[in-house]
Amino acid sequence: MSYFTAVITCEQGAWRAHDVDIEDVTDLDDLADVLRGVAPGGGSALAVIEHEDEWFAVARLDGDDLAAEEDVDEDVRLFVSDLAASQRSHYGDLVAPAAETETELGDEPEEAPVEVTDPAGSTQGPVAQAAAAAPAPADDEEDEPDQQTPGLAAWAGDPDLLADLGVARSRLIEITEDTLEDPDTALAQIGAGCGFDELLEALR
């Protein structure tokens, strides 16, 4: 299976491709050096990696982060569509730091417990409430497999890294989960949202 890689930058809404080969870039420190070399001041530099039929990754460095060059590698934001699959690839070490980023999807606040009054007029506590509210198990009904659990999602990294460029957190996750085995289509949709789809197509 082949790889597609690209390094592109955005400054004042204009996208530009850079003739930079990242085939030999195998860790985030080296990628940070590459992005540092092309990142425009006040703009953003992206590295895009696609492993055919398996996964994609997007790394981002903003020009404003170059003020603290000694920590610039820590300022690289990363998102990978399938961490487990990527770990078996040539770029496994490069995308491994994505595992250190929180991947929980749910940001909804917990609902406050509601007191329940039984027919006798006594107020039930939280444990009794939970028991009363729990639906009775259906007889002879097999449990259906759960949808992808947020904490066990295949993707990893920072799903907010393109939010200010046109692809919100929820949209990036939706694209990723809808195109798990089609990273080409995923990147095309992401590119369309950010405005660099034609640029990526021209680089293929």
Buried (B, 14 or more C-beta within 10 A) or exposed (E): EEBBBBBBBBBEEEBBBBEBEBEEBBBBBBBBEBBBEBBBEEBBBBBBBBBEEBBBBBBBBBBEBBEEEEEBBEBBBBBBBBBEBBBEBBBBBBBBBBBEBEBEBEEEEEEEEEEBEEEEEEEBEEEEBEEEEEEEEEEEEEEEEEEBEEEEBBBBBBBBBBBEBBBBBEBBBEBBBEBBEBBBEBBBBBBBBBBBBEBBEEBE
